[in-house]
Amino acid sequence: MGQWLADRDWLPDEVLCSTATRTRHTLTLLGLPDTRTRFERALYLADPDEIIDVLRSASGDTVLLLGHNNGIGECAQQLVADWPNHPRFADYPTCATSLIRFDVAHWGDIRKGTGHCEDFAIPREVIAAGQPG
């Protein structure tokens, strides 16, 4: 999924990551270039509102948020104005990745239902398309 992000020129300049061992391992596996990372205990098994609160504290231009389901999937679903035309967005499988754009000056200004889903993918499809996952 890290290569998928790179191929779309969506590499983050800030990462907000749960403190869990699993999310730290996922971050390593993404193979991202050295990126400013904040490990947030508040993201561990957080509900959508807690996740949005952490996201509102972001300072990067492009932010990668690594959390846990069900909260992270529900958060993505609540943040966008319209769901992407993808059958797996509803159940948001492990390592599903959404590219969501917000037309705001500061992360603190984001609100539910205001994001624009630019792209969405799941690892199985990325791998099947011949891209390293």
N, CA, C and O of each residue as an XYZ file, in Angstrom:
532
protein
N       0.825     -1.193      0.000
C       0.000      0.000      0.000
C       0.868      1.255      0.000
O       0.459      2.305     -0.497
N       2.065      1.136      0.560
C       2.997      2.267      0.524
C       3.369      2.633     -0.902
O       3.449      3.811     -1.247
N       3.596      1.618     -1.732
C       3.914      1.880     -3.143
C       2.707      2.458     -3.864
O       2.854      3.327     -4.724
N       1.530      1.989     -3.526
C       0.290      2.518     -4.108
C       0.176      4.008     -3.812
O      -0.176      4.790     -4.696
N       0.468      4.408     -2.579
C       0.455      5.831     -2.214
C       1.506      6.602     -3.003
O       1.232      7.686     -3.516
N       2.703      6.045     -3.098
C       3.788      6.714     -3.826
C       3.437      6.886     -5.302
O       3.707      7.933     -5.890
N       2.834      5.854     -5.902
C       2.461      5.917     -7.317
C       1.456      7.024     -7.597
O       1.378      7.516     -8.723
N       0.696      7.415     -6.604
C      -0.311      8.470     -6.755
C       0.174      9.817     -6.242
O      -0.583     10.785     -6.179
N       1.439      9.861     -5.882
C       2.055     11.077     -5.340
C       1.314     11.568     -4.089
O       1.082     12.764     -3.913
N       0.958     10.625     -3.240
C       0.254     10.928     -1.996
C       1.092     10.529     -0.788
O       0.537     10.124      0.233
N       2.400     10.633     -0.882
C       3.228     10.317      0.280
C       3.009     11.386      1.346
O       3.001     12.578      1.040
N       2.833     10.966      2.581
C       2.542     11.921      3.649
C       3.778     12.686      4.089
O       4.905     12.212      3.948
N       3.546     13.882      4.625
C       4.624     14.605      5.292
C       4.432     14.553      6.809
O       5.238     15.090      7.570
N       3.348     13.896      7.231
C       3.113     13.654      8.654
C       2.322     12.359      8.793
O       1.411     12.082      8.013
N       2.691     11.566      9.811
C       1.976     10.334     10.122
C       1.446     10.445     11.545
O       2.174     10.807     12.469
N       0.170     10.128     11.701
C      -0.448     10.001     13.014
C      -0.764      8.520     13.170
O      -1.582      7.978     12.426
N      -0.122      7.863     14.129
C      -0.186      6.415     14.233
C      -0.535      5.989     15.659
O      -0.015      6.545     16.627
N      -1.408      5.014     15.775
C      -1.704      4.425     17.075
C      -0.408      3.886     17.692
O       0.530      3.523     16.982
N      -0.379      3.843     19.001
C       0.807      3.340     19.706
C       0.894      1.821     19.699
O       1.885      1.271     20.179
N      -0.096      1.132     19.178
C      -0.114     -0.336     19.182
C       1.038     -0.916     18.360
O       1.462     -0.327     17.366
N       1.526     -2.053     18.777
C       2.593     -2.751     18.056
C       2.168     -3.044     16.622
O       2.974     -2.910     15.701
N       0.924     -3.438     16.424
C       0.447     -3.794     15.088
C       0.494     -2.605     14.134
O       0.916     -2.759     12.988
N       0.075     -1.431     14.576
C       0.103     -0.270     13.676
C       1.533      0.201     13.436
O       1.857      0.660     12.341
N       2.379      0.091     14.435
C       3.798      0.439     14.238
C       4.426     -0.487     13.191
O       5.203     -0.045     12.345
N       4.082     -1.765     13.260
C       4.602     -2.740     12.295
C       4.061     -2.423     10.893
O       4.804     -2.476      9.913
N       2.776     -2.097     10.804
C       2.188     -1.725      9.517
C       2.906     -0.515      8.930
O       3.203     -0.484      7.736
N       3.182      0.468      9.759
C       3.892      1.660      9.296
C       5.257      1.286      8.719
O       5.650      1.800      7.672
N       5.965      0.409      9.384
C       7.267     -0.044      8.878
C       7.116     -0.743      7.529
O       7.892     -0.499      6.605
N       6.112     -1.613      7.425
C       5.895     -2.363      6.181
C       5.513     -1.464      5.006
O       5.733     -1.834      3.853
N       4.948     -0.294      5.279
C       4.597      0.621      4.195
C       5.830      1.129      3.458
O       5.734      1.530      2.298
N       6.983      1.115      4.116
C       8.217      1.520      3.455
C       8.247      2.971      3.025
O       8.830      3.308      1.995
N       7.625      3.823      3.804
C       7.586      5.251      3.466
C       8.947      5.890      3.715
O       9.713      5.420      4.556
N       9.247      6.960      2.985
C      10.469      7.702      3.296
C      10.382      8.247      4.723
O       9.301      8.299      5.309
N      11.500      8.642      5.261
C      11.529      9.182      6.621
C      10.503     10.311      6.734
O      10.607     11.328      6.049
N       9.525     10.119      7.595
C       8.404     11.041      7.715
C       8.184     11.382      9.182
O       8.278     10.512     10.049
N       7.896     12.631      9.453
C       7.569     13.050     10.823
C       6.385     12.219     11.297
O       5.337     12.199     10.652
N       6.554     11.529     12.430
C       5.534     10.618     12.939
C       5.207     10.941     14.383
O       6.094     11.158     15.208
N       3.914     10.968     14.670
C       3.427     11.138     16.030
C       2.649      9.898     16.409
O       1.657      9.561     15.762
N       3.094      9.215     17.456
C       2.383      8.045     17.957
C       1.383      8.518     18.999
O       1.748      9.137     19.998
N       0.116      8.214     18.747
C      -0.986      8.727     19.556
C      -1.738      7.589     20.239
O      -2.379      6.772     19.580
N      -1.652      7.546     21.550
C      -2.412      6.545     22.309
C      -3.915      6.701     22.080
O      -4.653      5.716     22.098
N      -4.363      7.924     21.867
C      -5.791      8.184     21.657
C      -6.343      7.466     20.426
O      -7.558      7.302     20.314
N      -5.486      7.035     19.502
C      -5.943      6.328     18.305
C      -6.176      4.839     18.558
O      -6.780      4.159     17.728
N      -5.706      4.330     19.686
C      -5.842      2.900     19.970
C      -7.309      2.567     20.224
O      -7.896      3.012     21.210
N      -7.896      1.773     19.317
C      -9.292      1.348     19.391
C     -10.263      2.530     19.542
O     -11.290      2.418     20.211
N      -9.923      3.650     18.917
C     -10.719      4.874     19.025
C     -11.978      4.793     18.170
O     -12.029      4.087     17.162
N     -12.992      5.539     18.605
C     -14.197      5.674     17.783
C     -13.964      6.838     16.806
O     -12.988      7.576     16.943
N     -14.858      7.001     15.826
C     -14.647      8.040     14.815
C     -14.443      9.439     15.380
O     -13.594     10.177     14.882
N     -15.191      9.820     16.399
C     -15.046     11.167     16.957
C     -13.664     11.364     17.580
O     -13.075     12.438     17.451
N     -13.149     10.347     18.248
C     -11.806     10.439     18.837
C     -10.743     10.539     17.748
O      -9.772     11.283     17.886
N     -10.929      9.794     16.679
C      -9.980      9.833     15.561
C      -9.984     11.217     14.917
O      -8.924     11.771     14.624
N     -11.159     11.767     14.699
C     -11.259     13.100     14.105
C     -10.604     14.142     15.008
O      -9.956     15.064     14.513
N     -10.760     14.010     16.312
C     -10.100     14.937     17.242
C      -8.582     14.902     17.071
O      -7.936     15.949     17.079
N      -8.016     13.719     16.918
C      -6.565     13.604     16.703
C      -6.204     14.212     15.347
O      -5.224     14.949     15.245
N      -6.977     13.913     14.318
C      -6.701     14.445     12.977
C      -6.737     15.969     12.973
O      -5.962     16.602     12.256
N      -7.609     16.551     13.748
C      -7.702     18.022     13.810
C      -6.438     18.658     14.393
O      -6.242     19.867     14.263
N      -5.585     17.864     15.030
C      -4.336     18.396     15.581
C      -3.168     18.265     14.602
O      -2.047     18.660     14.924
N      -3.416     17.717     13.417
C      -2.356     17.523     12.427
C      -1.818     18.864     11.939
O      -2.505     19.884     11.986
N      -0.569     18.837     11.467
C       0.038     20.059     10.942
C       0.620     19.873      9.544
O       1.015     20.854      8.913
N       0.682     18.648      9.048
C       1.234     18.405      7.720
C       0.254     18.774      6.622
O      -0.924     19.019      6.881
N       0.752     18.810      5.396
C      -0.119     19.043      4.241
C      -0.836     17.755      3.847
O      -2.031     17.764      3.549
N      -0.096     16.650      3.850
C      -0.634     15.335      3.531
C      -0.384     14.448      4.737
O       0.764     14.199      5.105
N      -1.445     13.978      5.344
C      -1.356     13.241      6.611
C      -1.811     11.803      6.405
O      -2.850     11.546      5.796
N      -1.019     10.873      6.922
C      -1.388      9.462      6.942
C      -1.853      9.141      8.349
O      -1.153      9.420      9.323
N      -3.022      8.563      8.452
C      -3.618      8.211      9.731
C      -3.691      6.699      9.816
O      -4.345      6.062      8.990
N      -3.022      6.114     10.810
C      -3.027      4.662     10.998
C      -3.718      4.333     12.307
O      -3.244      4.694     13.385
N      -4.838      3.648     12.201
C      -5.593      3.288     13.392
C      -6.133      1.885     13.280
O      -5.545      1.028     12.620
N      -7.251      1.659     13.926
C      -7.812      0.311     14.041
C      -9.276      0.291     13.609
O     -10.017      1.256     13.794
N      -9.662     -0.836     13.030
C     -11.084     -1.045     12.754
C     -11.751     -1.508     14.031
O     -11.139     -2.211     14.835
N     -12.936     -1.142     14.215
C     -13.929     -0.593     13.317
C     -13.834      0.929     13.210
O     -14.339      1.503     12.246
N     -13.214      1.578     14.155
C     -13.204      3.032     14.215
C     -12.659      3.717     12.982
O     -13.247      4.694     12.517
N     -11.546      3.232     12.436
C     -10.914      3.924     11.312
C     -11.789      3.846     10.061
O     -11.890      4.821      9.316
N     -12.424      2.695      9.825
C     -13.321      2.567      8.684
C     -14.551      3.442      8.834
O     -14.964      4.114      7.889
N     -15.135      3.432     10.025
C     -16.304      4.272     10.278
C     -15.940      5.747     10.157
O     -16.738      6.550      9.674
N     -14.750      6.096     10.590
C     -14.295      7.483     10.488
C     -14.210      7.909      9.019
O     -14.705      8.975      8.655
N     -13.587      7.084      8.180
C     -13.487      7.402      6.748
C     -14.875      7.554      6.144
O     -15.116      8.471      5.359
N     -15.777      6.667      6.501
C     -17.139      6.722      5.966
C     -17.861      7.997      6.391
O     -18.629      8.566      5.615
N     -17.619      8.441      7.608
C     -18.284      9.645      8.112
C     -17.657     10.931      7.581
O     -18.337     11.951      7.468
N     -16.374     10.891      7.259
C     -15.697     12.108      6.820
C     -16.044     12.530      5.399
O     -16.033     13.722      5.089
N     -16.353     11.569      4.534
C     -16.568     11.916      3.126
C     -18.007     12.312      2.837
O     -18.948     11.817      3.459
N     -18.153     13.218      1.879
C     -19.483     13.652      1.443
C     -20.171     12.541      0.663
O     -21.373     12.323      0.816
N     -19.416     11.841     -0.170
C     -19.943     10.737     -0.972
C     -18.970      9.574     -0.925
O     -17.764      9.763     -1.084
N     -19.480      8.389     -0.712
C     -18.642      7.192     -0.697
C     -18.133      6.901     -2.110
O     -18.828      7.164     -3.091
N     -16.918      6.358     -2.208
C     -16.421      5.957     -3.526
C     -17.241      4.782     -4.053
O     -17.874      4.061     -3.283
N     -17.223      4.603     -5.344
C     -17.933      3.492     -5.976
C     -17.083      2.226     -5.852
O     -16.478      1.764     -6.820
N     -17.055      1.688     -4.650
C     -16.251      0.500     -4.364
C     -16.997     -0.339     -3.333
O     -17.350      0.169     -2.269
N     -17.242     -1.607     -3.627
C     -18.043     -2.429     -2.711
C     -17.409     -2.657     -1.337
O     -18.126     -2.961     -0.384
N     -16.107     -2.520     -1.211
C     -15.453     -2.812      0.068
C     -15.347     -1.592      0.980
O     -14.899     -1.721      2.120
N     -15.747     -0.415      0.508
C     -15.708      0.757      1.380
C     -16.654      0.569      2.568
O     -16.399      1.090      3.654
N     -17.725     -0.160      2.368
C     -18.726     -0.386      3.421
C     -18.178     -1.220      4.571
O     -18.528     -0.980      5.726
N     -17.324     -2.197      4.273
C     -16.795     -3.040      5.362
C     -15.331     -2.747      5.681
O     -14.794     -3.310      6.634
N     -14.685     -1.900      4.926
C     -13.343     -1.367      5.183
C     -12.379     -2.431      5.740
O     -12.078     -2.436      6.934
N     -11.902     -3.327      4.866
C     -11.035     -4.410      5.342
C      -9.676     -3.916      5.850
O      -9.306     -2.758      5.657
N      -8.960     -4.806      6.491
C      -7.637     -4.494      7.033
C      -6.755     -3.868      5.970
O      -6.653     -4.377      4.854
N      -6.129     -2.778      6.315
C      -5.202     -2.012      5.484
C      -5.872     -1.343      4.279
O      -5.188     -0.901      3.356
N      -7.192     -1.269      4.286
C      -7.875     -0.465      3.270
C      -7.323      0.952      3.377
O      -7.011      1.423      4.471
N      -7.208      1.617      2.257
C      -6.614      2.944      2.241
C      -7.484      3.898      1.436
O      -7.812      3.635      0.279
N      -7.849      5.002      2.062
C      -8.642      6.045      1.422
C      -7.791      7.294      1.269
O      -7.053      7.671      2.180
N      -7.895      7.924      0.125
C      -7.282      9.231     -0.089
C      -8.415     10.247     -0.024
O      -9.253     10.321     -0.923
N      -8.428     11.024      1.046
C      -9.518     11.969      1.266
C      -8.956     13.384      1.275
O      -8.017     13.692      2.009
N      -9.547     14.236      0.447
C      -9.132     15.636      0.352
C     -10.169     16.508      1.056
O     -11.376     16.301      0.934
N      -9.660     17.484      1.792
C     -10.518     18.450      2.468
C     -10.194     19.842      1.949
O      -9.021     20.184      1.802
N     -11.189     20.633      1.676
C     -10.996     22.009      1.227
C     -11.055     22.935      2.443
O     -12.005     23.696      2.623
N     -10.011     22.846      3.269
C      -9.922     23.668      4.482
C      -8.502     24.218      4.588
O      -7.565     23.658      4.019
N      -8.356     25.300      5.310
C      -7.038     25.899      5.508
C      -6.256     25.193      6.609
O      -5.026     25.157      6.577
N      -6.966     24.635      7.578
C      -6.327     23.989      8.730
C      -7.074     22.708      9.065
O      -8.292     22.624      8.903
N      -6.334     21.715      9.531
C      -6.954     20.444      9.912
C      -8.027     20.646     10.984
O      -9.009     19.904     11.023
N      -7.851     21.611     11.823
C      -8.831     21.877     12.865
C     -10.202     22.243     12.327
O     -11.185     22.236     13.068
N     -10.275     22.567     11.028
C     -11.534     22.975     10.413
C     -12.318     21.828      9.776
O     -13.423     22.041      9.278
N     -11.760     20.610      9.785
C     -12.483     19.520      9.122
C     -13.748     19.164      9.898
O     -13.809     19.269     11.123
N     -14.743     18.742      9.140
C     -16.027     18.331      9.698
C     -16.483     17.061      8.979
O     -16.074     16.793      7.849
N     -17.312     16.306      9.634
C     -17.877     15.109      9.009
C     -18.646     15.506      7.756
O     -19.300     16.547      7.706
N     -18.547     14.643      6.744
C     -19.297     14.852      5.519
C     -18.750     15.912      4.596
O     -19.437     16.321      3.660
N     -17.525     16.374      4.831
C     -16.964     17.433      3.988
C     -15.769     16.978      3.151
O     -15.281     17.740      2.317
N     -15.295     15.759      3.357
C     -14.150     15.263      2.604
C     -14.552     14.738      1.241
O     -15.698     14.343      1.024
N     -13.600     14.738      0.329
C     -13.805     14.221     -1.018
C     -12.894     13.013     -1.192
O     -11.671     13.153     -1.151
N     -13.468     11.837     -1.385
C     -12.673     10.619     -1.539
C     -12.094     10.591     -2.950
O     -12.808     10.360     -3.925
N     -10.792     10.830     -3.037
C     -10.091     10.850     -4.324
C      -9.798      9.447     -4.833
O      -9.764      9.212     -6.041
N      -9.583      8.506     -3.898
C      -9.265      7.136     -4.294
C      -9.436      6.234     -3.081
O      -9.419      6.695     -1.940
N      -9.599      4.954     -3.342
C      -9.763      3.950     -2.293
C      -9.251      2.638     -2.850
O      -9.523      2.297     -4.001
N      -8.510      1.899     -2.034
C      -8.000      0.598     -2.477
C      -7.851     -0.330     -1.289
O      -7.735      0.096     -0.139
N      -7.859     -1.616     -1.610
C      -7.585     -2.641     -0.603
C      -6.376     -3.441     -1.078
O      -6.147     -3.564     -2.281
N      -5.602     -3.983     -0.143
C      -4.368     -4.677     -0.520
C      -4.558     -5.773     -1.559
O      -3.748     -5.889     -2.479
N      -5.610     -6.582     -1.434
C      -5.826     -7.689     -2.369
C      -5.886     -7.196     -3.815
O      -5.327     -7.836     -4.706
N      -6.546     -6.085     -4.053
C      -6.658     -5.538     -5.413
C      -5.348     -4.938     -5.888
O      -4.990     -5.071     -7.059
N      -4.642     -4.289     -5.002
C      -3.347     -3.696     -5.359
C      -2.373     -4.794     -5.755
O      -1.652     -4.663     -6.744
N      -2.349     -5.870     -4.987
C      -1.469     -7.001     -5.285
C      -1.880     -7.658     -6.599
O      -1.022     -7.975     -7.423
N      -3.189     -7.869     -6.809
C      -3.679     -8.486     -8.035
C      -3.336     -7.651     -9.270
O      -3.161     -8.192    -10.363
N      -3.241     -6.331     -9.090
C      -2.909     -5.449    -10.208
C      -1.413     -5.463    -10.507
O      -0.954     -4.788    -11.428
N      -0.661     -6.227     -9.732
C       0.774     -6.343     -9.990
C       1.633     -5.352     -9.282
O       2.832     -5.271     -9.547
N       1.053     -4.587     -8.379
C       1.849     -3.633     -7.596
C       2.214     -4.301     -6.287
O       1.410     -5.045     -5.725
N       3.428     -4.045     -5.789
C       3.752     -4.577     -4.482
C       2.828     -3.957     -3.439
O       2.526     -2.766     -3.517
N       2.380     -4.737     -2.474
C       1.449     -4.268     -1.464
C       2.164     -3.650     -0.330
O       1.533     -3.194      0.624
